[in-house]
Amino acid sequence: MDRLDWKRIFRFNMLALKVTGLWPPGDGSYGRNLYTLYAVVSILLCHVAFIATQTINLYFIKDDLSAVTGTIFILLTDMGASLKTYALIKNMRILKHLMVTVNCDLFQPKGHKQKNLILPSVRFWQIIVSLFWFFTVGCLILWSSYPIVDKSFLDYRLPFLAWHPYDIKTSPQYELTYLYQVVSVTVLAVVDVSIDNLIAYLNMYVGVQFDILRDDIRNLGFDKSDSDDMNRKLIKCVHYHKAILKFAAYVNQFYNRLLLVQFCVSGISIGLAMFQLTIVAPFSSEFYSFVSYANAISVQVFLYCWFGNEIEVKVSKIFLQFYLFTWLQRSLQISAFGLFFLSVETFVKVHTIFF
């Protein structure tokens, strides 16, 4: 049977991170090379400078509630993307090690049956990720084009309210600043979506490994007289289980601290986006951009909750079916600093509050 190339499944998102300067070549971290310089320049211009111009502008528009709320929810999303960037860079060696580990022999499905067993989870991840990209791209297009659509560019309106240390109401400063904002928000959106997809991908991967483990235990051969063969298979299952738990621990180490920040940012951003929907012109370019943004955030939260929930469900299935094996954990729950768990219930609660 052909080996399943797990890295190939994530190749598009890996390319997106590479283009934005957040995925160094090879299996190592950053070094003293041109790519590192490119990453530094990209972060300074598209993260630090872009966020700074919007933050400073809050002082000048502090008396305009509509402008403030319209800026804050974008600003929070940008800051969230930058925090994820920091976490990604900080844990780059761990992540590169994980991406090498995903294709090791131990984690490969054993036969066509196991491959067919895990493919539905992989395809569902691909569908949700595609939906996430769809809403994000739609939101970017609407944000970037509405000054042109409503002809406010004639008054030198930019896609995002921001302060700049020069007069933008002259040419070519206006056109260059417009282009800068579009490029910066696109980079931040690509980074944000790609890192979210990476976290969901790793959770999905841990989940399907428990699917494989469950099938391995089912095929131990309880009804056969060759107890030595069964013991050898059982020992392999124990080692395999420990390897999955170790992999899951490394994954959780990468994003555990991010989860609390992400859910706080997502909750506030959805609330502010829904408020903006009440004050913009119905069915305008801005209106559809907020609708697209709210949908993108919903899919983002769903990515975290669904694939985190799947891990707990699949571990529970193994325990319920093979409860006599004391080395199996009763549960494995992904949490945000132990404050709440990634589950479908959490997703429902978030949407009950803000919708």
LOLUMGU-119951 format. One record per residue (C-alpha): residue in three letters; x, y negated, z negated. Coordinates in nm, 4 decimals, padded with zeros to 6 digits. Example, Ala and Ser with C-alpha at 12.3 -4.5 7.8 and 13.67 -1.06 7.14 Angstrom:
// LOLUMGU-119951
ALA	01.2300	00.4500	-00.7800;
SER	01.3670	00.1060	-00.7140;
This chain:
// LOLUMGU-119951
MET	00.0000	00.0000	00.0000;
ASP	00.1200	-00.3535	00.0814;
ARG	00.2246	-00.5571	-00.2186;
LEU	-00.0064	-00.8391	-00.3200;
ASP	00.1823	-01.1664	-00.2823;
TRP	00.0496	-01.3713	-00.5736;
LYS	00.2600	-01.6755	-00.4838;
ARG	00.1076	-01.6812	-00.1360;
ILE	-00.2372	-01.7208	-00.2912;
PHE	-00.1204	-02.0438	-00.4565;
ARG	00.0913	-02.1635	-00.1620;
PHE	-00.1244	-02.4640	-00.0603;
ASN	-00.1329	-02.6105	-00.4107;
MET	00.2386	-02.5391	-00.4481;
LEU	00.3018	-02.7326	-00.1264;
ALA	00.0903	-03.0221	-00.2579;
LEU	00.3010	-03.0380	-00.5745;
LYS	00.6198	-03.0185	-00.3685;
VAL	00.5126	-03.3121	-00.1499;
THR	00.4398	-03.5260	-00.4569;
GLY	00.7827	-03.4489	-00.6042;
LEU	00.6658	-03.2071	-00.8735;
TRP	00.7848	-02.8689	-00.7484;
PRO	01.1641	-02.8472	-00.7027;
PRO	01.2948	-02.6025	-00.4414;
GLY	01.3970	-02.2551	-00.5532;
ASP	01.3223	-02.0885	-00.8836;
GLY	01.4857	-02.3478	-01.1076;
SER	01.4092	-02.6931	-01.2410;
TYR	01.5313	-03.0354	-01.1312;
GLY	01.8981	-03.0914	-01.0516;
ARG	02.1199	-03.3735	-00.9323;
ASN	01.9949	-03.3900	-00.5769;
LEU	01.7862	-03.5986	-00.3356;
TYR	01.4640	-03.4225	-00.4316;
THR	01.5033	-03.5351	-00.7926;
LEU	01.5594	-03.8932	-00.6729;
TYR	01.2474	-03.8620	-00.4585;
ALA	01.0508	-03.7377	-00.7623;
VAL	01.1710	-04.0285	-00.9787;
VAL	01.0779	-04.2891	-00.7163;
SER	00.7369	-04.1261	-00.6601;
ILE	00.6577	-04.1245	-01.0332;
LEU	00.7749	-04.4836	-01.0878;
LEU	00.5789	-04.6244	-00.7946;
CYS	00.2662	-04.4084	-00.7819;
HIS	00.2257	-04.3381	-01.1525;
VAL	00.3893	-04.6023	-01.3708;
ALA	00.3507	-04.9126	-01.1508;
PHE	-00.0021	-04.8278	-01.0321;
ILE	-00.1281	-04.7647	-01.3851;
ALA	00.0498	-05.0756	-01.5165;
THR	-00.1155	-05.3080	-01.2603;
GLN	-00.4616	-05.1830	-01.3568;
THR	-00.3900	-05.1963	-01.7299;
ILE	-00.2648	-05.5564	-01.7156;
ASN	-00.5696	-05.6556	-01.5108;
LEU	-00.8005	-05.5435	-01.7935;
TYR	-00.6956	-05.8544	-01.9840;
PHE	-00.8129	-06.0829	-01.7026;
ILE	-01.1500	-05.9099	-01.6573;
LYS	-01.2247	-05.8380	-02.0251;
ASP	-01.5463	-06.0465	-02.0144;
ASP	-01.6901	-05.8580	-01.7155;
LEU	-01.8457	-05.5324	-01.8448;
SER	-01.9066	-05.3902	-01.4983;
ALA	-01.5480	-05.4534	-01.3865;
VAL	-01.4033	-05.3185	-01.7130;
THR	-01.5990	-04.9917	-01.7016;
GLY	-01.5239	-04.9569	-01.3302;
THR	-01.1530	-04.9866	-01.4063;
ILE	-01.1326	-04.7803	-01.7244;
PHE	-01.2672	-04.4538	-01.5881;
ILE	-01.0208	-04.4658	-01.2985;
LEU	-00.7427	-04.5681	-01.5344;
LEU	-00.8144	-04.2805	-01.7734;
THR	-00.8088	-04.0325	-01.4860;
ASP	-00.4752	-04.1727	-01.3663;
MET	-00.3291	-04.1547	-01.7166;
GLY	-00.4510	-03.7974	-01.7499;
ALA	-00.2759	-03.7071	-01.4255;
SER	00.0452	-03.8677	-01.5515;
LEU	00.0274	-03.6739	-01.8797;
LYS	-00.0141	-03.3525	-01.6809;
THR	00.2866	-03.4555	-01.4735;
TYR	00.4939	-03.4958	-01.7898;
ALA	00.3821	-03.1550	-01.9177;
LEU	00.4583	-02.9949	-01.5813;
ILE	00.8102	-03.1399	-01.5669;
LYS	00.8791	-03.0572	-01.9307;
ASN	00.7767	-02.6934	-01.8810;
MET	00.9138	-02.6540	-01.5289;
ARG	01.1586	-02.3757	-01.6209;
ILE	00.8808	-02.1767	-01.7904;
LEU	00.6486	-02.2269	-01.4934;
LYS	00.9110	-02.1258	-01.2400;
HIS	00.9798	-01.8156	-01.4491;
LEU	00.6071	-01.7375	-01.4539;
MET	00.5815	-01.7802	-01.0773;
VAL	00.8660	-01.5305	-01.0337;
THR	00.7054	-01.2926	-01.2824;
VAL	00.3666	-01.2884	-01.1054;
ASN	00.5122	-01.0786	-00.8236;
CYS	00.6998	-00.8276	-01.0393;
ASP	00.6199	-00.4570	-01.0020;
LEU	00.4585	-00.4328	-01.3465;
PHE	00.1782	-00.6740	-01.2546;
GLN	00.1052	-00.5303	-00.9106;
PRO	-00.2260	-00.3446	-00.8540;
LYS	-00.1697	00.0281	-00.8260;
GLY	-00.3518	00.1398	-00.5147;
HIS	-00.6324	00.0052	-00.2970;
LYS	-00.8923	00.0674	-00.5662;
GLN	-00.7293	-00.1731	-00.8109;
LYS	-00.6632	-00.4238	-00.5345;
ASN	-01.0315	-00.4222	-00.4420;
LEU	-01.1131	-00.4485	-00.8131;
ILE	-00.9316	-00.7813	-00.8547;
LEU	-01.0030	-00.9434	-00.5165;
PRO	-01.3466	-01.0819	-00.6200;
SER	-01.1802	-01.2859	-00.8974;
VAL	-00.9161	-01.4156	-00.6559;
ARG	-01.1766	-01.5108	-00.3955;
PHE	-01.3951	-01.6832	-00.6536;
TRP	-01.0928	-01.8892	-00.7663;
GLN	-01.0307	-01.9835	-00.4017;
ILE	-01.3951	-02.0893	-00.3555;
ILE	-01.4020	-02.3093	-00.6665;
VAL	-01.0633	-02.4617	-00.5808;
SER	-01.1852	-02.5412	-00.2271;
LEU	-01.4948	-02.7063	-00.3751;
PHE	-01.2740	-02.9099	-00.6088;
TRP	-01.0604	-03.0285	-00.3179;
PHE	-01.3748	-03.1106	-00.1157;
PHE	-01.5208	-03.3442	-00.3787;
THR	-01.1804	-03.4992	-00.4524;
VAL	-01.1027	-03.5731	-00.0877;
GLY	-01.4530	-03.7123	-00.0383;
CYS	-01.4077	-03.9373	-00.3390;
LEU	-01.0699	-04.0608	-00.2128;
ILE	-01.2093	-04.1401	00.1324;
LEU	-01.5019	-04.3355	-00.0137;
TRP	-01.2844	-04.5252	-00.2619;
SER	-01.0295	-04.6141	00.0037;
SER	-01.2790	-04.7243	00.2664;
TYR	-01.5566	-04.9093	00.0853;
PRO	-01.3897	-05.2565	00.1115;
ILE	-01.3915	-05.1962	00.4874;
VAL	-01.7425	-05.0479	00.4974;
ASP	-01.9023	-05.3344	00.3033;
LYS	-01.6699	-05.5889	00.4707;
SER	-01.5408	-05.7181	00.1365;
PHE	-01.1900	-05.6914	00.2840;
LEU	-01.2694	-06.0256	00.4486;
ASP	-01.2487	-06.1680	00.0958;
TYR	-00.9265	-05.9721	00.0339;
ARG	-01.0986	-05.7144	-00.1874;
LEU	-00.8787	-05.4144	-00.2735;
PRO	-01.0068	-05.0605	-00.3389;
PHE	-00.9086	-05.0944	-00.7078;
LEU	-00.9060	-05.3955	-00.9344;
ALA	-00.5462	-05.4648	-01.0320;
TRP	-00.3060	-05.7459	-01.1168;
HIS	-00.0098	-05.8133	-00.8900;
PRO	00.2768	-06.0602	-00.9436;
TYR	00.2213	-06.2198	-00.6008;
ASP	-00.0592	-06.3649	-00.3905;
ILE	-00.2433	-06.0798	-00.2176;
LYS	-00.4683	-06.3138	-00.0202;
THR	-00.2135	-06.3554	00.2535;
SER	-00.0877	-06.1274	00.5259;
PRO	00.0954	-05.8888	00.5199;
GLN	00.0851	-05.8765	00.1369;
TYR	-00.2818	-05.7794	00.1363;
GLU	-00.2419	-05.4977	00.3901;
LEU	00.0679	-05.3589	00.2175;
THR	-00.0972	-05.3727	-00.1254;
TYR	-00.4072	-05.2010	00.0150;
LEU	-00.1893	-04.9253	00.1601;
TYR	00.0034	-04.8967	-00.1681;
GLN	-00.3155	-04.8463	-00.3685;
VAL	-00.4462	-04.5817	-00.1280;
VAL	-00.1171	-04.3913	-00.1328;
SER	-00.0849	-04.4134	-00.5124;
VAL	-00.4372	-04.2944	-00.5912;
THR	-00.3973	-04.0132	-00.3372;
VAL	-00.0739	-03.8970	-00.5007;
LEU	-00.2317	-03.9070	-00.8467;
ALA	-00.5404	-03.7189	-00.7259;
VAL	-00.3314	-03.4520	-00.5531;
VAL	-00.1208	-03.4095	-00.8673;
ASP	-00.4286	-03.3924	-01.0901;
VAL	-00.6118	-03.1361	-00.8748;
SER	-00.3035	-02.9222	-00.8092;
ILE	-00.2123	-02.8928	-01.1786;
ASP	-00.5731	-02.8079	-01.2683;
ASN	-00.5731	-02.5429	-00.9970;
LEU	-00.2430	-02.4092	-01.1303;
ILE	-00.3866	-02.3701	-01.4812;
ALA	-00.6993	-02.2002	-01.3448;
TYR	-00.4800	-01.9785	-01.1258;
LEU	-00.2728	-01.8638	-01.4226;
ASN	-00.5862	-01.7936	-01.6274;
MET	-00.7380	-01.6044	-01.3364;
TYR	-00.4150	-01.4059	-01.3056;
VAL	-00.4199	-01.3101	-01.6749;
GLY	-00.7829	-01.2060	-01.6388;
VAL	-00.7246	-00.9739	-01.3434;
GLN	-00.4315	-00.8131	-01.5248;
PHE	-00.6791	-00.7033	-01.7913;
ASP	-00.8950	-00.5618	-01.5108;
ILE	-00.5977	-00.3541	-01.3976;
LEU	-00.5177	-00.2499	-01.7555;
ARG	-00.8757	-00.1385	-01.8087;
ASP	-00.8586	00.0766	-01.4954;
ASP	-00.5212	00.2213	-01.6036;
ILE	-00.6671	00.3273	-01.9400;
ARG	-00.9701	00.4749	-01.7683;
ASN	-00.7360	00.6902	-01.5587;
LEU	-00.5210	00.8205	-01.8447;
GLY	-00.6562	01.1692	-01.7930;
PHE	-00.8430	01.2439	-02.1152;
ASP	-00.9992	01.5529	-01.9585;
LYS	-00.6665	01.7091	-01.8576;
SER	-00.4596	01.9569	-02.0551;
ASP	-00.1270	01.7867	-01.9803;
SER	-00.0980	01.5820	-02.3000;
ASP	00.2648	01.4841	-02.2281;
ASP	00.1619	01.3172	-01.9012;
MET	-00.1208	01.1355	-02.0763;
ASN	00.1155	01.0162	-02.3513;
ARG	00.3592	00.8791	-02.0928;
LYS	00.0770	00.6903	-01.9234;
LEU	-00.0478	00.5653	-02.2583;
ILE	00.2981	00.4315	-02.3483;
LYS	00.3077	00.2478	-02.0144;
CYS	-00.0334	00.0962	-02.0918;
VAL	00.0911	-00.0248	-02.4315;
HIS	00.3963	-00.1898	-02.2727;
TYR	00.1785	-00.3352	-01.9973;
HIS	-00.0606	-00.4812	-02.2561;
LYS	00.2265	-00.6423	-02.4456;
ALA	00.3608	-00.7891	-02.1197;
ILE	00.0213	-00.9429	-02.0391;
LEU	-00.0024	-01.0973	-02.3868;
LYS	00.3501	-01.2371	-02.3530;
PHE	00.2650	-01.3862	-02.0129;
ALA	-00.0578	-01.5351	-02.1550;
ALA	00.1380	-01.6890	-02.4445;
TYR	00.3755	-01.8640	-02.2021;
VAL	00.0771	-01.9896	-02.0005;
ASN	-00.0912	-02.1248	-02.3126;
GLN	00.2339	-02.2922	-02.4178;
PHE	00.2261	-02.4940	-02.0958;
TYR	-00.1243	-02.6375	-02.1183;
ASN	-00.2456	-02.5974	-02.4772;
ARG	-00.1819	-02.9619	-02.5668;
LEU	-00.3245	-03.0846	-02.2385;
LEU	-00.6656	-02.9280	-02.2881;
LEU	-00.7785	-03.1623	-02.5651;
VAL	-00.6658	-03.4691	-02.3691;
GLN	-00.8258	-03.3370	-02.0506;
PHE	-01.1653	-03.2742	-02.2068;
CYS	-01.1654	-03.6145	-02.3793;
VAL	-01.0725	-03.7911	-02.0551;
SER	-01.3260	-03.5894	-01.8533;
GLY	-01.6059	-03.6603	-02.0996;
ILE	-01.5436	-04.0357	-02.1140;
SER	-01.4901	-04.0582	-01.7365;
ILE	-01.8167	-03.8785	-01.6585;
GLY	-02.0043	-04.1096	-01.8964;
LEU	-01.8554	-04.4246	-01.7410;
ALA	-01.9132	-04.2946	-01.3878;
MET	-02.2807	-04.2299	-01.4699;
PHE	-02.3050	-04.5847	-01.6088;
GLN	-02.1569	-04.7233	-01.2869;
LEU	-02.4224	-04.5356	-01.0885;
THR	-02.6880	-04.7471	-01.2635;
ILE	-02.5392	-05.0804	-01.1592;
VAL	-02.4101	-05.0270	-00.8038;
ALA	-02.6314	-05.0522	-00.4964;
PRO	-02.8131	-04.7188	-00.4363;
PHE	-02.6821	-04.5112	-00.1454;
SER	-02.3901	-04.7464	-00.0882;
SER	-02.0311	-04.6355	-00.0357;
GLU	-01.9578	-04.7060	-00.4032;
PHE	-02.2665	-04.5088	-00.5089;
TYR	-02.1573	-04.1999	-00.3181;
SER	-01.8015	-04.2346	-00.4477;
PHE	-01.9279	-04.2145	-00.8077;
VAL	-02.1489	-03.9161	-00.7217;
SER	-01.8514	-03.7409	-00.5641;
TYR	-01.6329	-03.8306	-00.8630;
ALA	-01.8862	-03.6921	-01.1143;
ASN	-01.9112	-03.3693	-00.9143;
ALA	-01.5321	-03.3392	-00.8980;
ILE	-01.5023	-03.3797	-01.2759;
SER	-01.7755	-03.1195	-01.3256;
VAL	-01.5883	-02.8698	-01.1085;
GLN	-01.2677	-02.9572	-01.2919;
VAL	-01.4188	-02.8748	-01.6319;
PHE	-01.5784	-02.5619	-01.4851;
LEU	-01.2364	-02.4432	-01.3613;
TYR	-01.0972	-02.4553	-01.7125;
CYS	-01.4002	-02.3060	-01.8855;
TRP	-01.4870	-02.0264	-01.6434;
PHE	-01.1438	-01.8706	-01.6057;
GLY	-01.0670	-01.9186	-01.9745;
ASN	-01.3968	-01.7468	-02.0553;
GLU	-01.3156	-01.4621	-01.8136;
ILE	-01.0072	-01.3693	-02.0171;
GLU	-01.2108	-01.3285	-02.3342;
VAL	-01.4836	-01.1312	-02.1532;
LYS	-01.2405	-00.8897	-01.9890;
VAL	-01.0479	-00.8274	-02.3106;
SER	-01.3759	-00.7609	-02.4914;
LYS	-01.4783	-00.5083	-02.2256;
ILE	-01.1569	-00.3132	-02.2801;
PHE	-01.2039	-00.3064	-02.6557;
LEU	-01.5699	-00.2021	-02.6352;
GLN	-01.4886	00.0785	-02.3932;
PHE	-01.1709	00.1998	-02.5650;
TYR	-01.2251	00.0921	-02.9262;
LEU	-01.0263	00.3904	-03.0575;
PHE	-00.7013	00.2316	-02.9373;
THR	-00.5967	00.0149	-03.2314;
TRP	-00.3212	-00.1559	-03.0316;
LEU	-00.5796	-00.3409	-02.8260;
GLN	-00.6762	-00.6863	-02.9429;
ARG	-01.0393	-00.7516	-03.0238;
SER	-01.0318	-01.0819	-02.8397;
LEU	-00.8041	-01.3254	-02.6622;
GLN	-00.9486	-01.6751	-02.6505;
ILE	-00.7946	-01.9771	-02.4829;
SER	-00.8332	-02.2840	-02.7021;
ALA	-00.7427	-02.6510	-02.7083;
PHE	-00.5333	-02.6875	-03.0219;
GLY	-00.7738	-02.4456	-03.1887;
LEU	-01.0514	-02.7113	-03.1845;
PHE	-01.2667	-02.5489	-02.9167;
PHE	-01.2450	-02.2576	-02.6766;
LEU	-01.2548	-02.2498	-02.2994;
SER	-01.5875	-02.0829	-02.2382;
VAL	-01.9067	-02.1165	-02.0382;
GLU	-02.0734	-02.2327	-02.3590;
THR	-01.8263	-02.5220	-02.3843;
PHE	-01.8977	-02.6181	-02.0221;
VAL	-02.2719	-02.6234	-02.0897;
LYS	-02.2241	-02.8374	-02.4025;
VAL	-02.0146	-03.0930	-02.2144;
HIS	-02.2782	-03.1289	-01.9433;
THR	-02.5630	-03.1372	-02.1913;
ILE	-02.4031	-03.4388	-02.3575;
PHE	-02.3289	-03.6401	-02.0440;
PHE	-02.6038	-03.5327	-01.8088;
